[in-house]
């Protein structure tokens, strides 16, 4: 097993996740099986209870793990399916160590950060790195480890020390370190001092970088690379310039051009890894397809304008997977994506008096959009604005996609304005509403928030006589589909017949037929809501069908994509396609259907 640690210095959010994912992708083009682990030094057990505006999107995995958004990058770039244990946090490590201490596993010893916590970290990495993550079922050859935060942070110190020890545990030929640092431009001059200081801190902690990835606004001149080389004690070939590019899909090719593959092949002796002809061919095919993807992206001229009506638009990382799904769909439709961000509360009547400028700008964006997207969220704020956007899309025949809360919003709007239930609302948002068309899911805890939602990969069964369904056709006409969920509330079954009688059809339900999971309008170019989060399973070369259909409808090419989607293959391992969720509670798979 080969390990590549990606650390960062100077500032957080410098691009470690993209560089880690791009490195893994390049190794996959060699035919290697690659997995990834993200280390987050915060004390939380997982990301589930964090606000999106503080830490960005909460990414959900097949097994229900609520994890850092970087695991979404890994899955998309590497086309793998990770588990909750691929995200390590301080909270998880300390919980494991304390549980061992309570059981008496340490035989009365004084439990300390060194060696007990650092050993727990190393053991976790070694164990998880061997878990198969793709359709081959083989153990990975390479594990990418991304260390969150910046070197020198107090909270990351145990993990840095663990990695210092780990390099000796696995051996020099099996461990490499890529350090990502910032080379800012001040008054037009590129400054290397921040990188020099970061490398000095790293070396002081016992880790020596094999490659220094310099994040910079423009390509590094040779003189600047030479300066980094001289003061950071590495060869110039070990200094990579990762400058700003038009699309993140260019980053793997940018790294490849600077010799990343050749260096790692030599440094980690990758030629010693046993390789078969099919794996080599798979790698060559992946590189060919990725190059075509980036070239295609640069040649897009026709635009599609999508309005995203959300609650967390102040931090766009809150919707990372949503944006990626839209990008992937736009690439397949050969369109240049333009996203207009609209704060949902700016669409509400109160905003007309309180914030008239924002109110009129928001409505102008909605009224001129090719498509309207309402993503997930929690809480009452902004929901009336979302309902107004859904109403506009329905009445004006503008393509609409509602995800999770956006699905529930579409149901509320339809109940109010078509079914005549004027005060219809969600019991989550207005507890005493006379028409609770969205209700609490009774088996979930109301008092414990962490990990208590309906989480993970779950099936949706399309109902009889739904062959017309756009969503079903986009999934290749399948009877059953699987997507990841993250919600506590659901459409009230008591109102389903009344809503369907007026024309909003629940085309997809859970395996018991009790939970409504897909809603569509038949006489509309594209009006769909999904209780699941299909954005969590999108891939650059295999876009999420629901988002693809939305973009295609907004671009005027839906019929063409419906034909193409007949060959759709889901990204999930077949072993995960179980009807009794969560995974592992039943043995009936799609293949047995």
ROMI-820900 format. One line per 5 residues: number of its first residue (from 1); their letters; for each residue x, y, z of C-alpha. Coordinates in steps of 0.001 Angstrom, whole numbers, plus 500000, padded with zeros to 6 digits. Last residue first. Layout:
# ROMI-820900
NUM = A = X Y Z | ...
***
This chain:
# ROMI-820900
593 = XXXXX = 464398 491980 491063 | 467393 489796 491880 | 469885 492137 490217 | 468361 495044 492097 | 469262 493440 495361
588 = XXXXX = 467286 491477 497953 | 469610 490615 500816 | 468264 492756 503600 | 469646 494684 506561 | 473063 495350 504979
583 = XXXXX = 472610 498830 503644 | 470214 500989 505637 | 467802 500307 504181 | 465777 497275 503134 | 465816 497257 499330
578 = XXXXX = 469531 496744 498841 | 471563 498304 496055 | 474853 498609 497963 | 476339 495368 496582 | 475739 496717 493067
573 = XXXXX = 478340 499403 493670 | 476711 502801 493063 | 477445 504944 490000 | 474147 504132 488237 | 474388 503111 484540
568 = XXXXX = 472334 505124 482026 | 471985 503564 478552 | 468432 504852 478039 | 469864 508207 479080 | 470845 509105 475509
563 = XXXXX = 467237 509021 474332 | 466109 511182 477250 | 469025 513528 476478 | 467755 514269 472964 | 464213 514827 474213
558 = XXXXX = 465466 517260 476868 | 467316 519544 474445 | 465721 522959 475060 | 468476 524267 477323 | 466287 524589 480431
553 = XXXXX = 464890 521131 479697 | 468413 519749 479307 | 469560 521434 482530 | 466655 519897 484477 | 467090 516517 482835
548 = XXXXX = 470796 516507 483715 | 469970 517500 487287 | 467622 514543 487732 | 469986 512183 485887 | 473071 513030 488018
543 = XXXXX = 475906 513339 485529 | 478139 510398 484497 | 481490 511704 483186 | 481783 514512 485721 | 480081 512321 488349
538 = XXXXX = 476890 512951 490331 | 476037 510863 493369 | 475636 513530 496064 | 473633 515730 493686 | 470805 513159 493782
533 = XXXXX = 469760 514471 497224 | 466537 512586 498010 | 463068 514070 498498 | 462954 514726 494773 | 460858 517384 493042
528 = XXXXX = 460212 517675 489332 | 458670 520183 486943 | 460102 519784 483458 | 458350 520962 480273 | 454988 520825 482119
523 = XXXXX = 451776 518895 481457 | 452669 515809 483516 | 453689 517542 486710 | 456135 515599 488860 | 456739 514422 492424
518 = XXXXX = 459430 511970 493552 | 459984 510598 497073 | 456589 510215 498734 | 456878 507878 501725 | 454318 505131 502270
513 = XXXXX = 454713 502875 499226 | 456652 500330 501253 | 459678 500418 498921 | 459716 504219 499015 | 457696 506270 496525
508 = XXXXX = 458211 507638 493016 | 455666 509083 490580 | 453962 511268 493161 | 451702 513076 490699 | 450779 516751 490961
503 = XXXXX = 447550 516856 488929 | 444613 517949 491086 | 443667 514398 492077 | 447318 513856 493021 | 447088 516540 495712
498 = XXXXX = 443862 515206 497206 | 445136 511608 497141 | 448439 512552 498812 | 446988 514586 501666 | 446792 511870 504323
493 = XXXXX = 450212 510555 503264 | 451852 513707 504748 | 454924 514524 502659 | 458088 513886 504638 | 460201 515360 507418
488 = XXXXX = 463536 514342 508948 | 465845 514634 505936 | 469115 513487 504399 | 468729 510961 501592 | 471082 509355 499078
483 = XXXXX = 469749 507996 495788 | 468778 504577 494485 | 466449 503811 491568 | 463711 501225 491042 | 461526 500533 488002
478 = XXXXX = 464238 501727 485657 | 463336 503756 482568 | 466961 504705 481964 | 467214 506980 485006 | 466295 509949 482803
473 = XXXXX = 463160 508098 481753 | 462064 507787 485386 | 462653 511492 486010 | 460725 512521 482904 | 457756 510389 483951
468 = XXXXX = 455706 509141 480994 | 456326 505495 482004 | 454520 506328 485229 | 451595 503915 484772 | 452399 501943 487927
463 = XXXXX = 454606 503604 490531 | 458337 504215 490430 | 460133 502687 493398 | 462713 504808 495196 | 465505 503021 497017
458 = XXXXX = 467730 504315 499810 | 471386 505335 500062 | 472141 507245 503241 | 470290 509109 505956 | 466816 509492 507375
453 = XXXXX = 467909 511835 510123 | 469331 510874 513512 | 473067 511248 512852 | 473463 514163 515248 | 470193 515936 516114
448 = XXXXX = 469085 514176 519288 | 465814 515521 520756 | 463353 514895 517951 | 464500 511300 517402 | 463397 509639 514155
443 = XXXXX = 460749 506897 513935 | 457879 509348 513570 | 458936 511190 510429 | 457645 514720 511065 | 455028 516048 508668
438 = XXXXX = 454667 517883 505353 | 451109 518597 504123 | 450311 519934 507599 | 446982 521644 506829 | 445802 523552 509915
433 = XXXXX = 449365 524743 510626 | 450143 524578 514360 | 453777 523490 514071 | 454756 525986 511374 | 458205 525138 509955
428 = XXXXX = 458579 521433 510709 | 454808 520948 510456 | 455146 522039 506843 | 452527 524345 505363 | 448983 524543 504001
423 = XXXXX = 447163 527726 505000 | 445249 528222 501729 | 444371 524578 501121 | 442662 525268 497766 | 444160 522292 495926
418 = XXXXX = 445789 524473 493247 | 447273 527423 495122 | 447835 526123 498628 | 448395 522402 498017 | 450542 523158 494972
413 = XXXXX = 452742 525571 496909 | 453135 523117 499803 | 454062 520291 497406 | 456630 522465 495617 | 458091 523517 498975
408 = XXXXX = 458432 519855 499985 | 460491 519138 496879 | 462621 522257 497454 | 463132 521108 501059 | 464589 517872 499649
403 = XXXXX = 465575 519002 496117 | 463183 520946 493896 | 463881 521175 490168 | 461886 523545 487986 | 461802 524111 484232
398 = XXXXX = 459757 527295 483488 | 456141 526629 482486 | 455022 530100 483617 | 452540 528785 486200 | 454747 526074 487657
393 = XXXXX = 457981 528070 487639 | 456275 531121 489171 | 454660 529003 491886 | 458000 527347 492719 | 459629 530780 493051
388 = XXXXX = 456851 531981 495376 | 457217 528851 497521 | 460970 529483 497747 | 460321 533048 498880 | 457874 531764 501501
383 = XXXXX = 460593 529364 502650 | 463156 532117 503240 | 463584 531584 506963 | 461483 528703 508283 | 464229 526214 509115
378 = XXXXX = 466356 523644 507285 | 467746 523483 503768 | 467679 521602 500487 | 467867 523038 496963 | 465368 525182 494975
373 = XXXXX = 466356 525304 491303 | 464710 527511 488676 | 465453 527141 484956 | 465967 529340 481909 | 465931 532391 484180
368 = XXXXX = 464513 535796 483234 | 461681 535972 485781 | 463765 534536 488605 | 466633 536994 488065 | 464258 539966 487813
363 = XXXXX = 462572 538767 490975 | 465850 538760 492887 | 466910 542166 491570 | 463515 543635 492500 | 463682 542351 496075
358 = XXXXX = 467377 543177 496560 | 466767 546831 495651 | 463507 547005 497630 | 465098 545728 500872 | 462635 546471 503709
353 = XXXXX = 459570 547428 501656 | 459765 544837 498879 | 461542 542444 501264 | 458315 541895 503213 | 456707 540406 500089
348 = XXXXX = 459215 537520 499990 | 461637 537078 497069 | 464628 538479 499009 | 464084 535773 501661 | 465175 533129 499159
343 = XXXXX = 468632 534640 498616 | 469121 534403 494861 | 472348 533172 493284 | 472451 533394 489502 | 474264 530429 487989
338 = XXXXX = 475574 530565 484418 | 476470 527253 482813 | 478005 527082 479351 | 476061 524471 477428 | 477105 521317 475613
333 = XXXXX = 474226 519268 477110 | 476717 516836 478675 | 478751 519763 480005 | 475615 521451 481366 | 474664 518314 483300
328 = XXXXX = 478127 518069 484840 | 478087 521748 485775 | 474614 521499 487322 | 475699 518489 489357 | 478863 520327 490449
323 = XXXXX = 476796 523315 491592 | 474486 521085 493638 | 477496 519247 495074 | 479059 522501 496298 | 475845 524023 497685
318 = XXXXX = 477010 525279 501083 | 480331 526105 499389 | 478425 529111 498002 | 478600 530842 501365 | 476178 533811 501506
313 = XXXXX = 473787 531694 499403 | 472712 529725 502483 | 468921 529891 502229 | 468561 529106 498547 | 466956 530058 495224
308 = XXXXX = 469421 528928 492544 | 468613 530618 489224 | 469936 528804 486164 | 471016 530513 482949 | 472015 528233 480103
303 = XXXXX = 474628 529565 477707 | 475647 528547 474201 | 479417 529041 473835 | 481167 525936 475136 | 484599 525200 473667
298 = XXXXX = 486597 525305 476909 | 484369 522698 478571 | 484715 520346 475604 | 488503 520453 475887 | 488256 519669 479599
293 = XXXXX = 485879 516744 479072 | 487832 515372 476098 | 490966 515340 478253 | 489052 513485 480962 | 487757 510909 478478
288 = XXXXX = 491226 510168 477123 | 492699 509954 480632 | 489977 507536 481737 | 490440 505357 478639 | 494175 505065 479325
283 = XXXXX = 493463 504056 482928 | 490892 501436 481948 | 493361 500020 479433 | 495980 499681 482189 | 493437 497943 484424
278 = XXXXX = 492435 495569 481616 | 496123 494716 480938 | 496867 493759 484542 | 499132 495537 487036 | 501144 494353 490029
273 = XXXXX = 502551 497356 491898 | 506372 497400 491621 | 506224 500048 488901 | 504787 502370 491556 | 508241 502779 493077
268 = XXXXX = 506924 505477 495457 | 509440 508195 494491 | 509867 507044 490895 | 506197 506723 489947 | 505427 509727 492128
263 = XXXXX = 507836 511930 490133 | 506625 510668 486771 | 502986 511289 487662 | 503586 514806 488994 | 505635 515866 485973
258 = XXXXX = 504539 519457 485495 | 502185 518635 482611 | 500433 516083 484828 | 499712 518704 487485 | 498051 520994 484934
253 = XXXXX = 496166 518023 483486 | 494755 517184 486914 | 493909 520884 487519 | 492000 521449 484267 | 488731 520067 485665
248 = XXXXX = 488864 522906 488206 | 487843 525258 485402 | 489179 528535 484026 | 492490 528088 485829 | 494163 529759 488822
243 = XXXXX = 497737 528624 489290 | 498999 525354 490679 | 502735 525809 490175 | 504513 522627 491242 | 507911 522685 492954
238 = XXXXX = 509529 519239 493097 | 511213 519674 489714 | 512976 522722 491187 | 514671 520375 493654 | 513773 520734 497330
233 = XXXXX = 515397 522541 500283 | 512656 525108 500965 | 514851 528194 500457 | 516454 526999 497227 | 513426 525373 495630
228 = XXXXX = 511099 528264 496501 | 513640 530645 494928 | 514004 528449 491854 | 510225 528397 491404 | 510205 532209 491647
223 = XXXXX = 512981 532553 489062 | 511248 530091 486734 | 508172 532330 486636 | 505152 530831 488419 | 501973 530585 486355
218 = XXXXX = 499268 533026 487548 | 497134 533581 490668 | 499217 531273 492856 | 498813 528080 494815 | 502261 526529 495125
213 = XXXXX = 502217 522735 495323 | 505398 521687 497115 | 506381 518071 496435 | 508349 515631 498567 | 507696 517617 501711
208 = XXXXX = 509653 516739 504868 | 507743 516032 508071 | 509264 516185 511560 | 507273 519015 513145 | 510070 521508 512557
203 = XXXXX = 510023 520470 508903 | 506392 521534 508630 | 506983 524855 510379 | 509906 525622 508037 | 507728 524635 505058
198 = XXXXX = 505081 527123 506169 | 507623 529888 506706 | 509096 529399 503218 | 505614 529329 501721 | 504652 532608 503388
193 = XXXXX = 508002 534132 502255 | 507491 533273 498571 | 505907 536544 497397 | 504842 537033 493770 | 505026 540708 492777
188 = XXXXX = 502059 542442 491134 | 501357 544768 494042 | 501389 541721 496322 | 500824 538435 494474 | 500380 535521 496845
183 = XXXXX = 502370 532279 496852 | 500243 530033 499050 | 501085 526518 500161 | 500070 522950 499421 | 502423 520316 500832
178 = XXXXX = 502556 516965 499044 | 504015 514197 501181 | 505044 510700 500108 | 504914 507382 501939 | 505457 503833 500650
173 = XXXXX = 509117 503971 499641 | 510093 505516 503000 | 508490 502788 505102 | 504969 502073 506404 | 505658 502556 510136
168 = XXXXX = 508355 505148 509489 | 506046 507487 507565 | 503361 506794 510183 | 505355 508369 513005 | 505364 511775 511325
163 = XXXXX = 501748 511139 510265 | 500756 510622 513916 | 502624 513791 514896 | 500718 515769 512279 | 497469 514199 513484
158 = XXXXX = 498168 515030 517131 | 499051 518664 516186 | 495864 519330 514174 | 494045 521146 516992 | 496997 523384 517792
153 = XXXXX = 497243 524635 514205 | 500847 524632 512952 | 500140 523014 509598 | 496845 524309 508260 | 493348 522848 508376
148 = XXXXX = 492495 519433 507006 | 495043 516668 506426 | 494201 514924 503164 | 495252 511294 502934 | 495390 509733 499437
143 = XXXXX = 495568 505933 499611 | 497202 503948 496822 | 496905 500309 495731 | 493295 499930 496808 | 491880 496553 497859
138 = XXXXX = 489978 494928 495031 | 486174 494829 494706 | 486534 495944 491083 | 483387 498118 491294 | 485106 500670 493498
133 = XXXXX = 485889 501420 497140 | 487623 498306 498485 | 488681 498752 502161 | 492484 498640 502612 | 492935 502342 503404
128 = XXXXX = 490365 502049 506196 | 492539 499780 508353 | 495836 501599 507847 | 494288 505009 508464 | 492478 503878 511605
123 = XXXXX = 495606 502193 513005 | 497601 505380 512435 | 495023 507559 514183 | 494689 505152 517114 | 498485 505041 517452
118 = XXXXX = 498581 508858 517638 | 495912 508847 520336 | 497642 506151 522408 | 501317 507032 521973 | 501418 509957 522521
113 = XXXXX = 498110 511688 523290 | 498135 509899 526633 | 496368 507083 528481 | 498191 506211 531710 | 498316 502420 531710
108 = XXXXX = 495803 500250 533544 | 495661 497490 530965 | 495066 499766 527964 | 492033 497771 526846 | 490279 498379 530156
103 = XXXXX = 486838 498766 528592 | 486700 502391 529749 | 490121 503060 528200 | 489017 501547 524900 | 485901 503736 524907
98 = XXXXX = 488091 506763 525639 | 490384 505980 522696 | 487472 505460 520283 | 485724 508650 521390 | 488987 510561 521105
93 = XXXXX = 489472 509377 517529 | 485906 510074 516441 | 485875 513560 517982 | 489247 514442 516482 | 487730 513673 513104
88 = XXXXX = 488459 510993 510490 | 486401 510842 507289 | 486962 507625 505323 | 485187 505906 508219 | 481854 507218 506932
83 = XXXXX = 482198 505190 503760 | 483481 505904 500248 | 482080 505052 496822 | 484588 505634 494016 | 484524 507550 490728
78 = XXXXX = 487941 509092 491511 | 487060 512684 490643 | 483440 512635 491857 | 483987 510442 494912 | 487064 512384 496019
73 = XXXXX = 485394 515758 495542 | 482394 514581 497564 | 484791 513491 500286 | 485969 517116 500284 | 482479 518191 501425
68 = XXXXX = 483188 516920 504936 | 481037 514068 506213 | 477593 512881 507198 | 477791 509081 506990 | 474566 507439 505866
63 = XXXXX = 476186 504287 504458 | 475893 505585 500890 | 477583 508865 501823 | 476180 512307 502685 | 478104 515567 502202
58 = XXXXX = 477420 518430 504612 | 478069 521555 502544 | 480180 524401 503825 | 481774 524750 507250 | 480212 527833 508769
53 = XXXXX = 477401 528712 506351 | 476504 525039 506036 | 475872 524946 509813 | 477427 521935 511492 | 475295 519195 513070
48 = XXXXX = 476088 516500 510510 | 479789 517250 510047 | 480953 514295 512140 | 482050 513425 515669 | 482718 517116 516242
43 = XXXXX = 486064 517930 517884 | 487614 519524 514781 | 490829 518148 513282 | 489272 516960 510003 | 491259 514141 508367
38 = XXXXX = 490009 513129 504908 | 490778 509635 503599 | 491023 508613 499946 | 491054 505443 497842 | 492874 504614 494614
33 = XXXXX = 493048 501507 492443 | 495913 501919 489981 | 495456 501726 486202 | 497918 504528 485445 | 494975 506859 484793
28 = XXXXX = 493924 506073 488367 | 497136 507712 489586 | 496149 510880 487733 | 492720 510813 489376 | 494251 510437 492830
23 = XXXXX = 496483 513439 492270 | 493472 515443 491058 | 491503 514500 494172 | 494348 515559 496489 | 494851 518794 494511
18 = XXXXX = 491100 519534 494619 | 490912 518844 498345 | 494061 520811 499184 | 492676 523906 497459 | 493707 526757 499764
13 = XXXXX = 490628 526592 501954 | 492793 527116 505014 | 495624 529633 504976 | 499440 529650 505321 | 499952 525892 505011
8 = XXXXX = 498366 522727 503691 | 498887 518982 503891 | 498385 516210 501327 | 499665 512811 502481 | 500270 510155 499824
3 = XXX = 500244 506545 501004 | 501265 503449 499039 | 500000 500000 500000
***
